[in-house]
Amino acid sequence: MASAQVKAINFERLGARSMLMVIGLLVISVFINYVDRGNLSIAAPLLKNELGISASQLGILLSSFFWTYTASLFFCGWFVDRLDVTSVLGIGFLLWSLATAATGFVHGFALLLLMRLILGMGESVAFPAYCKILARHLPEQYRGFANGAITGGMKLGPAAGTLGAGMLMTNYGWRPVFVGIGLISLLWLPAWMKWRPRYKADARESFFHRSVAEILQQRAFWADTSASFCGVYPLYFILTWLPFYLVHEQHLLLSQMAKVTALYYAVDGGVSLATGWFADFFIARGAVATRVRKSAMALGWTTAAIGFSGCAWAAHSYLAWLLVTAVGVGIGGSGVWTFTQTLAGPHAVGRWAGLKNGFDNLAGVICPALTGFTVDWTGHFQVAIGITAGICLAGAIAWVFLLGELREVNWKLAVSRESFGHGS
């Protein structure tokens, strides 16, 4: 109850209009985040020819982002919880923007690899920081819209990158595009410094910080992480294999593929935003938050499973099934981080989110490789898409049955049990 009162006070103190500006800046930052991380895959054919690197070296460059990104997630939550989260986000944004711009100047495989590693380190702070800011400043009935908007921005980044950056690289080459996007992105920082939420930490707040061991002992953490993994897997399938599926399996031209991919992300992002708004609408009018949030996850990931299953066997109707998939992923994806923000509470959410995101990003290691293996084995996408559909369905079950009531973990009880040697 006290935590909810603090969040309500923070929201009233900050003001609805100012908080909308903060949310808008967070959406812009995650949009830039996903444009930056996807630029190299768009530039890959040009970059490979210009620098004369092998396909295996290109594969290392494309995967290297996840080496530092995933590793950094396991400890960046410490900085988010212990330091001024708005400054941590600003430093991370500066680092990844400069790494993007510098990529356009470097020559040679080693320096390109270094820039991708730095990019991964910088971008790792984003979602733990978003969770910390929203958990600290927004009551439950406002979080659905905020998280839906951030998810929408995340999905629109690849769409804009595929269309906008792709056309710019065709006309001007890949180097000016990297430099331009990286430097123009820096305009976000002055706006963030002006509008970022101000928070003065209480001297007693250090008492509330939770260790990694405390978080890992929570059943709710593993339930949240397991269910979320089932949502990250289809995200990485779409990010890494959708263009190839459209060209290889549905025989689209590259120009057609780009339009269909952009349409998918636009529907996904729009549905995420709408779902978050509707969830908040019902909660603000007295509906039980647990029931509303879980219903959205069950509906979303079940719909996604149906859409993926249709895509596995579709011929001319692939587009309709792909849009069903987009609607399902949009509904389910909108609330993934609301559970984390509520379960962890404002004092532990940074470290909880970092650990969770670190484990979840193992899907980025498993999904692309497993999909490639099954496509090589069968010559088609049916098995790979069937696996993705099954994981979506498992996610729907996990969100409903593994997670209990949507409320902050009873940290006092956890500490008490630990002190008596009973664990948690």
Phi, psi and omega in degrees: 000317181297319179299318179295322179294320178298317180295321178296319179295316179301319181294316180293322181292318181289323179093140183298318183294317179294323180292326175296323176295319178298313180299318178301319179291324176295320178297316179297320182294320180287330173299311179296321179306312184281334171295315183295319183286339182263353185298324185293323179294327177290322182277354189308312181298318180293317183295319181298317181290318184292316186267350178066035180270156183279168178296323179293321176295321177297319177298321177296317179298318182291328182270341187297331176308317185286342179297304182281329179298309182291316180298318182293331181299333184285345178231349183292336177300331177299314179295320181296320181279330187266331184250179177293110187298327181292327176288321178299316178297317180298318179293317178298318178298316178300316182296314183286330177291317179294324178296322177296312180297318182294332179302327180289346182258339190279158177230139177100153185296316186298315181290324175299318178299317179299317180296322178292323178294319178294320178302315179298320178297314181296317185286346183295337183281346193299298188289321171302322179291317177302314181298318181297314182296314182290321179294327183281326191246350183240131170291166185306318188286000177245354188282332182299313179297315182297314180291323176297321179294318179295318177297320177299316177297323178297320182283329180285339178302307178298326179296312180294322179296317181296316182277302187291303182296324179299314180292322179296319179294325178298322184273325190239354184092165186280329184296309179300329181292316178298314181297313182297312181297317181298316183284319179296326179300332182297343177296341178294328187296314178299322177296319180294319179296330179280318190257353183301147180291140179263138181213127178257114183291140175284144181299334181274359188293332181300336178298330187273351181294140184250139180282165176300319181299318179298317182293315183294341178278352184275125175301323181298326179297314183289327175294314179299316182292318180296315180295320181292323177304321180291344174266331179285325181303307178295331176299315181288331174299313180295314184297321188262333190238347182302312180302317181293321177301316183293323181280315186282313187271323183256358172060041177275152170288161181301320180295321177292320179301316181298319180293317180294319178298316178297320178298316178304308183295325179295316178294314179303309182295318179296319179293323177301313180297314181295319180297316178300319180295313180296320178299315178297321180303312182289321180294319179296338180259020169103356178291150181289125185301319180301314182294318181294310183295316181293323179298318179297318180294317180297313180296315184296308186284334172292318177297319178298319179298319178295317180297315178299318179300320177296320179296329183297328185241003185286150172247264180286342183267014185302323185295319179298316179293325178295323178289326172300317177300315180299319178297314181296313180296324178295316179295311182290323183288340185293332188250007185303316185274345177295324178298315180300314183297322181281314183296317184282326186082165188294337184273336184246359191292328180296310181291320178301311182296321179296314179297313180300314181294328177296312178295318183296327183286356169299337174298330177291339175275317187283311190300306182300319182291314181297320178297314179299320180297314182291326178292319176296322184290317186259339184083359180217177184261001187303312182294315181298316180289325177298319176299316180297319178297318179297322179292322175301315180295320176299324177296317178301317179293318182296316180299323184279317192255332179281323181272139177272220181291142181278091177204162183297141176303141178281086185294327179297318179295321180297317179295319180298316180297319181297319183294335179263005174079019182263355184073205183217000000 
